[in-house]
Each structure stands twice: as C-alpha cells, then as structure tokens.
C-alpha cells in the first residue's frame, strides 16, 4: 500500500488516479472509474468527482493507496 499526502481538505478520485500515474489522462481516469474498476474504502465507486479525504483507501489495478493530510 502506498501513502498519498495531500495538503488540501480532499482530492477528487480522478485527480488521485492521475497524480499516482495509475491513469495517463483525465479521460482514462473517467473511463476506468465509470467502468467500476476503482474501489474506495472497499466499495466500487463510479463517481469520478468523489472527494477522497484523509484516511480513505483507493484501489485500482492491483494497487492500493491510502490518503493522509499534511497539516
């Protein structure tokens, strides 16, 4: 599991996939999210604008990230 550190209150799911290079573009992120290939906290999420907060876990393509917020 990888840890992603954010300095804002949240990061959108599609932006997290782009930030981690799990998706090459916003268009690719949109497709994999809407196809049900991404899970947030163990549940499939099809909302690309889903707000991911500190403590959330995101999984896609055999990779998993946990988000933490830097104060």
Jmol script that loads the backbone (N, CA, C; Angstrom):
load data "model"
ATOM      1  N   UNK A   1       0.847  -1.179   0.000  1.00  0.00           N
ATOM      2  CA  UNK A   1       0.000   0.000   0.000  1.00  0.00           C
ATOM      3  C   UNK A   1       0.892   1.242   0.000  1.00  0.00           C
ATOM      4  N   UNK A   2       0.517   2.182  -0.839  1.00  0.00           N
ATOM      5  CA  UNK A   2       1.245   3.444  -0.933  1.00  0.00           C
ATOM      6  C   UNK A   2       0.467   4.529  -0.182  1.00  0.00           C
ATOM      7  N   UNK A   3       1.173   5.513   0.329  1.00  0.00           N
ATOM      8  CA  UNK A   3       0.538   6.630   1.012  1.00  0.00           C
ATOM      9  C   UNK A   3       0.650   7.870   0.137  1.00  0.00           C
ATOM     10  N   UNK A   4      -0.484   8.526  -0.058  1.00  0.00           N
ATOM     11  CA  UNK A   4      -0.543   9.767  -0.811  1.00  0.00           C
ATOM     12  C   UNK A   4      -0.782  10.884   0.191  1.00  0.00           C
ATOM     13  N   UNK A   5       0.047  11.901   0.168  1.00  0.00           N
ATOM     14  CA  UNK A   5      -0.098  13.022   1.082  1.00  0.00           C
ATOM     15  C   UNK A   5      -0.707  14.205   0.346  1.00  0.00           C
ATOM     16  N   UNK A   6      -1.782  14.749   0.919  1.00  0.00           N
ATOM     17  CA  UNK A   6      -2.418  15.923   0.320  1.00  0.00           C
ATOM     18  C   UNK A   6      -2.313  17.083   1.304  1.00  0.00           C
ATOM     19  N   UNK A   7      -2.371  18.286   0.778  1.00  0.00           N
ATOM     20  CA  UNK A   7      -2.300  19.472   1.635  1.00  0.00           C
ATOM     21  C   UNK A   7      -3.636  20.206   1.668  1.00  0.00           C
ATOM     22  N   UNK A   8      -4.604  19.680   0.925  1.00  0.00           N
ATOM     23  CA  UNK A   8      -5.941  20.261   0.882  1.00  0.00           C
ATOM     24  C   UNK A   8      -6.895  19.373   1.655  1.00  0.00           C
ATOM     25  N   UNK A   9      -8.145  19.805   1.782  1.00  0.00           N
ATOM     26  CA  UNK A   9      -9.128  19.031   2.531  1.00  0.00           C
ATOM     27  C   UNK A   9      -9.429  17.691   1.867  1.00  0.00           C
ATOM     28  N   UNK A  10      -9.395  17.653   0.530  1.00  0.00           N
ATOM     29  CA  UNK A  10      -9.692  16.423  -0.209  1.00  0.00           C
ATOM     30  C   UNK A  10      -9.026  16.476  -1.578  1.00  0.00           C
ATOM     31  N   UNK A  11      -9.033  15.325  -2.261  1.00  0.00           N
ATOM     32  CA  UNK A  11      -8.603  15.234  -3.652  1.00  0.00           C
ATOM     33  C   UNK A  11      -9.687  14.442  -4.372  1.00  0.00           C
ATOM     34  N   UNK A  12     -10.034  14.856  -5.572  1.00  0.00           N
ATOM     35  CA  UNK A  12     -11.045  14.129  -6.332  1.00  0.00           C
ATOM     36  C   UNK A  12     -10.445  12.811  -6.815  1.00  0.00           C
ATOM     37  N   UNK A  13     -11.304  11.804  -6.897  1.00  0.00           N
ATOM     38  CA  UNK A  13     -10.855  10.463  -7.275  1.00  0.00           C
ATOM     39  C   UNK A  13     -10.114  10.462  -8.602  1.00  0.00           C
ATOM     40  N   UNK A  14     -10.640  11.120  -9.612  1.00  0.00           N
ATOM     41  CA  UNK A  14      -9.959  11.124 -10.916  1.00  0.00           C
ATOM     42  C   UNK A  14      -8.597  11.799 -10.824  1.00  0.00           C
ATOM     43  N   UNK A  15      -8.476  12.818  -9.985  1.00  0.00           N
ATOM     44  CA  UNK A  15      -7.197  13.505  -9.817  1.00  0.00           C
ATOM     45  C   UNK A  15      -6.187  12.626  -9.092  1.00  0.00           C
ATOM     46  N   UNK A  16      -6.658  11.821  -8.163  1.00  0.00           N
ATOM     47  CA  UNK A  16      -5.767  10.900  -7.458  1.00  0.00           C
ATOM     48  C   UNK A  16      -5.189   9.889  -8.439  1.00  0.00           C
ATOM     49  N   UNK A  17      -6.016   9.364  -9.327  1.00  0.00           N
ATOM     50  CA  UNK A  17      -5.525   8.388 -10.307  1.00  0.00           C
ATOM     51  C   UNK A  17      -4.500   9.018 -11.248  1.00  0.00           C
ATOM     52  N   UNK A  18      -4.714  10.265 -11.622  1.00  0.00           N
ATOM     53  CA  UNK A  18      -3.735  10.952 -12.473  1.00  0.00           C
ATOM     54  C   UNK A  18      -2.459  11.245 -11.686  1.00  0.00           C
ATOM     55  N   UNK A  19      -2.590  11.704 -10.445  1.00  0.00           N
ATOM     56  CA  UNK A  19      -1.448  12.056  -9.606  1.00  0.00           C
ATOM     57  C   UNK A  19      -0.526  10.856  -9.377  1.00  0.00           C
ATOM     58  N   UNK A  20      -1.124   9.681  -9.215  1.00  0.00           N
ATOM     59  CA  UNK A  20      -0.340   8.469  -8.948  1.00  0.00           C
ATOM     60  C   UNK A  20       0.116   7.777 -10.228  1.00  0.00           C
ATOM     61  N   UNK A  21      -0.224   8.354 -11.374  1.00  0.00           N
ATOM     62  CA  UNK A  21       0.112   7.796 -12.684  1.00  0.00           C
ATOM     63  C   UNK A  21      -0.571   6.449 -12.932  1.00  0.00           C
ATOM     64  N   UNK A  22      -1.652   6.180 -12.205  1.00  0.00           N
ATOM     65  CA  UNK A  22      -2.444   4.975 -12.453  1.00  0.00           C
ATOM     66  C   UNK A  22      -3.269   5.168 -13.721  1.00  0.00           C
ATOM     67  N   UNK A  23      -3.554   6.417 -14.058  1.00  0.00           N
ATOM     68  CA  UNK A  23      -4.243   6.768 -15.301  1.00  0.00           C
ATOM     69  C   UNK A  23      -3.395   7.811 -16.017  1.00  0.00           C
ATOM     70  N   UNK A  24      -3.252   7.636 -17.311  1.00  0.00           N
ATOM     71  CA  UNK A  24      -2.400   8.538 -18.084  1.00  0.00           C
ATOM     72  C   UNK A  24      -3.030   9.901 -18.318  1.00  0.00           C
ATOM     73  N   UNK A  25      -4.365   9.952 -18.242  1.00  0.00           N
ATOM     74  CA  UNK A  25      -5.060  11.207 -18.512  1.00  0.00           C
ATOM     75  C   UNK A  25      -6.379  11.243 -17.755  1.00  0.00           C
ATOM     76  N   UNK A  26      -6.995  12.409 -17.760  1.00  0.00           N
ATOM     77  CA  UNK A  26      -8.299  12.540 -17.141  1.00  0.00           C
ATOM     78  C   UNK A  26      -9.337  11.687 -17.852  1.00  0.00           C
ATOM     79  N   UNK A  27      -9.202  11.581 -19.167  1.00  0.00           N
ATOM     80  CA  UNK A  27     -10.121  10.755 -19.943  1.00  0.00           C
ATOM     81  C   UNK A  27     -10.020   9.289 -19.571  1.00  0.00           C
ATOM     82  N   UNK A  28      -8.798   8.807 -19.393  1.00  0.00           N
ATOM     83  CA  UNK A  28      -8.599   7.412 -18.993  1.00  0.00           C
ATOM     84  C   UNK A  28      -9.139   7.189 -17.583  1.00  0.00           C
ATOM     85  N   UNK A  29      -8.885   8.137 -16.690  1.00  0.00           N
ATOM     86  CA  UNK A  29      -9.394   8.022 -15.320  1.00  0.00           C
ATOM     87  C   UNK A  29     -10.913   7.943 -15.325  1.00  0.00           C
ATOM     88  N   UNK A  30     -11.553   8.778 -16.122  1.00  0.00           N
ATOM     89  CA  UNK A  30     -13.018   8.788 -16.225  1.00  0.00           C
ATOM     90  C   UNK A  30     -13.541   7.424 -16.651  1.00  0.00           C
ATOM     91  N   UNK A  31     -12.911   6.831 -17.650  1.00  0.00           N
ATOM     92  CA  UNK A  31     -13.370   5.540 -18.170  1.00  0.00           C
ATOM     93  C   UNK A  31     -13.239   4.436 -17.137  1.00  0.00           C
ATOM     94  N   UNK A  32     -12.078   4.324 -16.487  1.00  0.00           N
ATOM     95  CA  UNK A  32     -11.891   3.222 -15.537  1.00  0.00           C
ATOM     96  C   UNK A  32     -12.782   3.388 -14.313  1.00  0.00           C
ATOM     97  N   UNK A  33     -13.026   4.622 -13.912  1.00  0.00           N
ATOM     98  CA  UNK A  33     -13.920   4.865 -12.775  1.00  0.00           C
ATOM     99  C   UNK A  33     -15.346   4.499 -13.154  1.00  0.00           C
ATOM    100  N   UNK A  34     -15.821   5.002 -14.285  1.00  0.00           N
ATOM    101  CA  UNK A  34     -17.197   4.737 -14.695  1.00  0.00           C
ATOM    102  C   UNK A  34     -17.430   3.274 -15.052  1.00  0.00           C
ATOM    103  N   UNK A  35     -16.375   2.549 -15.399  1.00  0.00           N
ATOM    104  CA  UNK A  35     -16.491   1.117 -15.681  1.00  0.00           C
ATOM    105  C   UNK A  35     -16.498   0.268 -14.408  1.00  0.00           C
ATOM    106  N   UNK A  36     -16.381   0.913 -13.242  1.00  0.00           N
ATOM    107  CA  UNK A  36     -16.430   0.179 -11.978  1.00  0.00           C
ATOM    108  C   UNK A  36     -15.148  -0.545 -11.625  1.00  0.00           C
ATOM    109  N   UNK A  37     -14.021  -0.051 -12.128  1.00  0.00           N
ATOM    110  CA  UNK A  37     -12.732  -0.700 -11.860  1.00  0.00           C
ATOM    111  C   UNK A  37     -12.017  -0.152 -10.628  1.00  0.00           C
ATOM    112  N   UNK A  38     -12.583   0.865  -9.996  1.00  0.00           N
ATOM    113  CA  UNK A  38     -11.930   1.525  -8.862  1.00  0.00           C
ATOM    114  C   UNK A  38     -12.791   1.356  -7.612  1.00  0.00           C
ATOM    115  N   UNK A  39     -12.149   1.065  -6.499  1.00  0.00           N
ATOM    116  CA  UNK A  39     -12.903   0.992  -5.248  1.00  0.00           C
ATOM    117  C   UNK A  39     -12.355   1.997  -4.244  1.00  0.00           C
ATOM    118  N   UNK A  40     -13.273   2.506  -3.432  1.00  0.00           N
ATOM    119  CA  UNK A  40     -12.931   3.450  -2.365  1.00  0.00           C
ATOM    120  C   UNK A  40     -13.425   2.822  -1.062  1.00  0.00           C
ATOM    121  N   UNK A  41     -12.505   2.636  -0.147  1.00  0.00           N
ATOM    122  CA  UNK A  41     -12.820   2.016   1.144  1.00  0.00           C
ATOM    123  C   UNK A  41     -13.535   0.685   0.977  1.00  0.00           C
ATOM    124  N   UNK A  42     -13.085  -0.098  -0.010  1.00  0.00           N
ATOM    125  CA  UNK A  42     -13.608  -1.448  -0.214  1.00  0.00           C
ATOM    126  C   UNK A  42     -14.877  -1.548  -1.035  1.00  0.00           C
ATOM    127  N   UNK A  43     -15.407  -0.423  -1.516  1.00  0.00           N
ATOM    128  CA  UNK A  43     -16.632  -0.448  -2.310  1.00  0.00           C
ATOM    129  C   UNK A  43     -16.385   0.177  -3.677  1.00  0.00           C
ATOM    130  N   UNK A  44     -16.945  -0.439  -4.721  1.00  0.00           N
ATOM    131  CA  UNK A  44     -16.806   0.095  -6.074  1.00  0.00           C
ATOM    132  C   UNK A  44     -17.361   1.513  -6.103  1.00  0.00           C
ATOM    133  N   UNK A  45     -16.625   2.412  -6.740  1.00  0.00           N
ATOM    134  CA  UNK A  45     -17.059   3.805  -6.860  1.00  0.00           C
ATOM    135  C   UNK A  45     -17.045   4.187  -8.332  1.00  0.00           C
ATOM    136  N   UNK A  46     -18.170   4.696  -8.826  1.00  0.00           N
ATOM    137  CA  UNK A  46     -18.262   5.098 -10.228  1.00  0.00           C
ATOM    138  C   UNK A  46     -18.378   6.618 -10.377  1.00  0.00           C
ATOM    139  N   UNK A  47     -18.135   7.343  -9.297  1.00  0.00           N
ATOM    140  CA  UNK A  47     -18.210   8.813  -9.328  1.00  0.00           C
ATOM    141  C   UNK A  47     -16.791   9.378  -9.444  1.00  0.00           C
ATOM    142  N   UNK A  48     -16.455   9.912 -10.613  1.00  0.00           N
ATOM    143  CA  UNK A  48     -15.089  10.395 -10.807  1.00  0.00           C
ATOM    144  C   UNK A  48     -14.769  11.619  -9.961  1.00  0.00           C
ATOM    145  N   UNK A  49     -15.791  12.379  -9.560  1.00  0.00           N
ATOM    146  CA  UNK A  49     -15.584  13.555  -8.728  1.00  0.00           C
ATOM    147  C   UNK A  49     -15.669  13.260  -7.238  1.00  0.00           C
ATOM    148  N   UNK A  50     -15.713  11.976  -6.876  1.00  0.00           N
ATOM    149  CA  UNK A  50     -15.793  11.571  -5.464  1.00  0.00           C
ATOM    150  C   UNK A  50     -14.661  12.228  -4.690  1.00  0.00           C
ATOM    151  N   UNK A  51     -15.005  12.853  -3.577  1.00  0.00           N
ATOM    152  CA  UNK A  51     -13.998  13.517  -2.745  1.00  0.00           C
ATOM    153  C   UNK A  51     -13.317  12.476  -1.855  1.00  0.00           C
ATOM    154  N   UNK A  52     -12.018  12.388  -1.983  1.00  0.00           N
ATOM    155  CA  UNK A  52     -11.224  11.449  -1.198  1.00  0.00           C
ATOM    156  C   UNK A  52     -10.541  12.241  -0.087  1.00  0.00           C
ATOM    157  N   UNK A  53     -10.825  11.851   1.144  1.00  0.00           N
ATOM    158  CA  UNK A  53     -10.300  12.555   2.325  1.00  0.00           C
ATOM    159  C   UNK A  53      -9.220  11.720   3.007  1.00  0.00           C
ATOM    160  N   UNK A  54      -8.524  12.337   3.931  1.00  0.00           N
ATOM    161  CA  UNK A  54      -7.514  11.633   4.723  1.00  0.00           C
ATOM    162  C   UNK A  54      -8.143  10.412   5.372  1.00  0.00           C
ATOM    163  N   UNK A  55      -7.441   9.293   5.306  1.00  0.00           N
ATOM    164  CA  UNK A  55      -7.930   8.042   5.883  1.00  0.00           C
ATOM    165  C   UNK A  55      -8.625   7.146   4.875  1.00  0.00           C
ATOM    166  N   UNK A  56      -9.012   7.690   3.726  1.00  0.00           N
ATOM    167  CA  UNK A  56      -9.664   6.877   2.699  1.00  0.00           C
ATOM    168  C   UNK A  56      -8.642   5.984   2.000  1.00  0.00           C
ATOM    169  N   UNK A  57      -9.123   4.828   1.534  1.00  0.00           N
ATOM    170  CA  UNK A  57      -8.298   3.882   0.782  1.00  0.00           C
ATOM    171  C   UNK A  57      -8.868   3.743  -0.624  1.00  0.00           C
ATOM    172  N   UNK A  58      -8.015   3.799  -1.619  1.00  0.00           N
ATOM    173  CA  UNK A  58      -8.419   3.675  -3.018  1.00  0.00           C
ATOM    174  C   UNK A  58      -7.653   2.507  -3.630  1.00  0.00           C
ATOM    175  N   UNK A  59      -8.372   1.649  -4.374  1.00  0.00           N
ATOM    176  CA  UNK A  59      -7.749   0.501  -5.031  1.00  0.00           C
ATOM    177  C   UNK A  59      -8.079   0.503  -6.516  1.00  0.00           C
ATOM    178  N   UNK A  60      -7.074   0.172  -7.319  1.00  0.00           N
ATOM    179  CA  UNK A  60      -7.256   0.071  -8.767  1.00  0.00           C
ATOM    180  C   UNK A  60      -6.112  -0.733  -9.367  1.00  0.00           C
ATOM    181  N   UNK A  61      -6.441  -1.679 -10.212  1.00  0.00           N
ATOM    182  CA  UNK A  61      -5.452  -2.448 -10.984  1.00  0.00           C
ATOM    183  C   UNK A  61      -4.357  -3.055 -10.108  1.00  0.00           C
ATOM    184  N   UNK A  62      -4.749  -3.616  -8.983  1.00  0.00           N
ATOM    185  CA  UNK A  62      -3.786  -4.271  -8.113  1.00  0.00           C
ATOM    186  C   UNK A  62      -2.961  -3.339  -7.236  1.00  0.00           C
ATOM    187  N   UNK A  63      -3.240  -2.055  -7.317  1.00  0.00           N
ATOM    188  CA  UNK A  63      -2.536  -1.081  -6.476  1.00  0.00           C
ATOM    189  C   UNK A  63      -3.506  -0.528  -5.441  1.00  0.00           C
ATOM    190  N   UNK A  64      -2.961  -0.119  -4.316  1.00  0.00           N
ATOM    191  CA  UNK A  64      -3.800   0.460  -3.269  1.00  0.00           C
ATOM    192  C   UNK A  64      -3.087   1.646  -2.646  1.00  0.00           C
ATOM    193  N   UNK A  65      -3.857   2.695  -2.428  1.00  0.00           N
ATOM    194  CA  UNK A  65      -3.324   3.918  -1.824  1.00  0.00           C
ATOM    195  C   UNK A  65      -4.155   4.279  -0.611  1.00  0.00           C
ATOM    196  N   UNK A  66      -3.502   4.852   0.374  1.00  0.00           N
ATOM    197  CA  UNK A  66      -4.189   5.450   1.497  1.00  0.00           C
ATOM    198  C   UNK A  66      -3.825   6.940   1.485  1.00  0.00           C
ATOM    199  N   UNK A  67      -4.765   7.765   1.860  1.00  0.00           N
ATOM    200  CA  UNK A  67      -4.561   9.203   1.791  1.00  0.00           C
ATOM    201  C   UNK A  67      -4.353   9.762   3.182  1.00  0.00           C
ATOM    202  N   UNK A  68      -3.369  10.629   3.303  1.00  0.00           N
ATOM    203  CA  UNK A  68      -3.174  11.338   4.567  1.00  0.00           C
ATOM    204  C   UNK A  68      -3.035  12.818   4.261  1.00  0.00           C
ATOM    205  N   UNK A  69      -3.406  13.617   5.227  1.00  0.00           N
ATOM    206  CA  UNK A  69      -3.342  15.083   5.044  1.00  0.00           C
ATOM    207  C   UNK A  69      -2.195  15.641   5.840  1.00  0.00           C
ATOM    208  N   UNK A  70      -1.405  16.443   5.175  1.00  0.00           N
ATOM    209  CA  UNK A  70      -0.303  17.129   5.838  1.00  0.00           C
ATOM    210  C   UNK A  70      -0.840  18.428   6.419  1.00  0.00           C
ATOM    211  N   UNK A  71      -0.593  18.630   7.689  1.00  0.00           N
ATOM    212  CA  UNK A  71      -1.121  19.830   8.350  1.00  0.00           C
ATOM    213  C   UNK A  71      -0.431  21.096   7.927  1.00  0.00           C
TER     214      UNK A  71
END
end "model"
wireframe off; spacefill off
backbone 0.3
color backbone group
